[in-house]
Amino acid sequence: MESDNRYLEIAVDLPVYHTFTYGAPETLAPLLGTGKRVLVPFRRRRVTGYVLGQSKGLDKKEIKPILDILDETPLFRSSMVPFFQWIADYYKFPIGQVIKNALPGGLNVRDHATLAITDKGIRALQENHHTSTVKTILRRLESGACRVRNLYQQTDRNLSSALLYSLEERGWIAKKWELSGARTKARQERFLRLTEDKLDKDDLSTPRRKIIDVLRAEGEISAKKLKEIIPTAPALIRSLEAAGFLTIESRRIFRDPFGESIEPDTAPILNQEQKSVVDEIVGFLHRGYATFLLRGVTGSGKTEVYMQTAAEVLKKGLSVLVLVPEIALITQMERRFRARFGECVSVLHSGLSSGERYDQWTRIVLGDATIAIGARSAVFAPFDKLGLIIVDEEHDSSYKQESTLRYNARDLAVVRAKQHNCIALLGSATPSIQSYHNVITKKFRELILEKRVERRPLPEIQLVDLRQYRDTRGIRRFITPELHQAIKNALDRSEQALLFLNRRGYASFPVCGSCGQSIRCQRCDITLTLHQRANAYRCHYCGFSRAATSSCDACGSTKIKHLGLGTEKLEGMITALFPDARVARMDRDTTVHKGSMLRLLKGLRDGTIDILVGTQMVAKGHDFPNITLVGTICADLSLSFPDFRAGERTFQLLAQVAGRAGRGNRPGRVILQTYNPEHFIISAAKAQDFKLFYQREIGFRRALSYPPFTRMIQLKISGKDPNKTETHARHLGERCQALKHNGSNIYKTIDIMGPIEASLTKIAERYRWQILLKSLNAQTLHNFINQLMFENSAGIIPRNIHVVIDVDPVFLM
């Protein structure tokens, strides 16, 4: 059946995996279009839906009408619909919620159910012969109406929907539906202008004449700015408008997320290596899709390659999308692009307010911005004509979203480039095993920058064997004589030093000095970390906190020993060793407030920081020209994690942090402290030799059938009841085995690992199990999951048990 423009395909903002057909009323039909949000009925509720286009091959019986249109202009282009559909299918996620995750937050509206007690219910409560559960419900509602969800939480009981339904049937409680949401809206501001035909102000009061004078001088001014000049202006402008002296116009304005202005710059002359790379990429601009992996040593000028390639793309009338792994890096990248390209640059990341993000998104939709820079969620930027997608530090695991829609932005960048028939440029000094394997198998094209800009040498790296200081007590166990002397020498030369420790807080292992019991999180199966400045123990997984004066839960003793080392303790040690040095710390604790990262970077740039202590945040692409010394306090912290990618992450982290040294005119030096100086990963990091690392690591991956030689899907099972969680995990494991042996013959090639408890057994009061599925073929795995979860009884999940499908998992703990 052919499509009919009166019927539209709608994806609803609910956990349902299909789209639905709705009718367009005659009054709304001319205003409807792909990419707009609409309000639609769904069962007994009203929810936000997204128009995906005209519906095809439909049965027009019992089609419900669209109730309202929520947008004046589309929020995304029709060219993005196939992208959303691909994501929903590949990551096994409801398409309506894929789109919701892509869009700025706070836009959607939906019905929520509110319960209230009736007069009949009040009389029934007074009879006092009901069950305790019924009494609890009625007493709670007697104090005021509340949402169904809140009733479950506040009564602290396992209420059944059947019980609430029976109370409603008896007429004791009443349910009504109310719309809520839509917190994010366009900002409107009033602008004032003098009229041409009435400027006689002799009869006006002094404040009104002053308003007229300001408008005559300015021509046009916002009411907000006028109030700054004349505080009483808001109370007077309406009367001036009524008298015909001025006109007031309400206009949309865009919130500015940038802050300080940037001095323009000009493109430098590229060296021969950079020019060859740019020429090769630009040569593909008219040839369609291609993915390049730019492998350039730290300090080789990859960012300048990005910018000059982007300039060529903009000349062709196309847009550019730039992804960086973390918000901390956006400021640096955004400043450089704004200095080069000016007002056409937009930013998209979760650090913006919902209003700022909505405005930046709208600028892209309207074509006012042709370059977007952001973290992983920026991969959804609503460009229609993309010419180039850049993924900086493509190896970084931060590109993997670990909640709700579990996508990998690096992989989606490649998919989107293919759909837009444009170029994807992945850059890193330490590429991921997966991406470099794609080079070896000719899926990606390799580009290489082997030298630093201006022929600056790579830093000299010195290994320090921490086993020699194992019995040393106090500060010298971590700040070895070699590192101490190197810091002193750098300070004497008025140079900056960077100390890297990938563990935040003050002490990571507080234990009772009386009974030996560790101070653990009440909600997770993990030790708390002492944060001395906050005077609290904190959990880095669920956010649980307790006072630092707390006593031991086991014996009540207050004699707590603070073992382990974090960046906060390291900062204190360095301050004690070098009292005249200006020491700063860069980790999640010190960069949580807006603008804090910018102040740290400015301090390094201005020379008001001598020693920077930081976590992996400092290793990722920052350019600190005056840092000549990098000290890695312990290179082995992540080597022993129960994850097959632990070695890859360790190498990347060490090589990246070492690359922060010597990026200016002075040579750099790295002190790498380790308990495993003979380990091949430490050796490869010391040599700054990615290929040496790859050749050893890829052999292990091949032998153990891990990616990139296989594809994986992880089933994550969690629940608050440990027994019920284990029971469902084992049941799901049995269904996997049954489907493998009784289903399609190709399923016999799938490896099923588990079910098994996760390495971190409990997080945020939820007990965790997992099943890992491996196969040589991705489509086989996807067919298996479809049949297991969506066509099979295994898809029936008990209440309070969550099963998450994680396609291409990055973290296995």
Beta strands, then each sheet from edge to edge (+ up, - down):
strand 1: 7-12
strand 2: 20-23
strand 3: 37-42
strand 4: 45-54
strand 5: 68-69
strand 6: 109-117
strand 7: 146-147
strand 8: 173-181
strand 9: 187-194
strand 10: 220-222
strand 11: 246-253
strand 12: 290-296
strand 13: 319-323
strand 14: 345-348
strand 15: 371-374
strand 16: 386-392
strand 17: 423-428
strand 18: 445-449
strand 19: 460-465
strand 20: 496-500
strand 21: 509-512
strand 22: 529-531
strand 23: 536-538
strand 24: 545-547
strand 25: 560-563
strand 26: 583-586
strand 27: 611-614
strand 28: 627-632
strand 29: 669-674
strand 30: 711-719
strand 31: 751-763
strand 32: 766-775
strand 33: 801-807
sheet 1: 2+ 1- 4+ 3- 5+
sheet 2: 7+ 6- 8+
sheet 3: 10+ 9- 11+
sheet 4: 14+ 15+ 13+ 16+ 17+ 12+ 18+
sheet 5: 19+ 29+ 28+ 20+ 27+ 26+
sheet 6: 21+ 25-
sheet 7: 22+ 23- 24+
sheet 8: 31+ 32- 30+ 33-
end
